Amino acid sequence: MEENSVVVNNENITKNAYIKKVLDELFPEVKCELEYKTPFELLVAVILSAQCTDKRVNLVTKELFKDYNTADKIITLTQKELEEKIHSCGFYHNKSKNILSMCRQLLENYNGIVPDNLEDLQKLAGVGRKTANVVYSEAFKGDAIAVDTHVLRVSNRLGLVETNDPYKCEIELMKKFDKKDWGKLHLQFVHFGRYKCKALRPSCENCKFQQFCRYYIHN
């Protein structure tokens, strides 16, 4: 049997195809758990989500976006005022600084509109490759795989990659799965890592990936 194959019901299937099949069964209608109405709101929410739960971000943005849901509105706040509004998300000093800088860039270079391509998204303050991929995939339905801690952990455990570098992980996943599936696959990996394949005490019982999961085999 090939290294990249698994046996299911006495038949061989490629591991990549099997992983996609199982994830489709587990999360057929998966969606982003950050709450937003516009690409700008999503961009701000993703910046706030660094080292913070989506649940906490949603609580903060629910209040923030009541009066400050566009670049020109947020820019009327001082950094201290914005810090007070996003304080509970953590790292509020850097996040507020980046959000204000990002808003200025949008107003000066993009007429206040969030760009719909990865190159321009990554030029914005506070927007790294992961954040750009999330916004591009979620808001503009582009083909991208955003690698966060969940995606990185799951990819390594399932033997899809062997790296702690998010960029290298992203490139490897792009090679292994069809481009049309990248956006949905990212969300499925996030949900699988968040609710089943957790960092601590993952739900290994009855997991359909046991036969090749590195974590399960070694523990």
Disulfide bonds with the S-S distance in Angstrom:
none
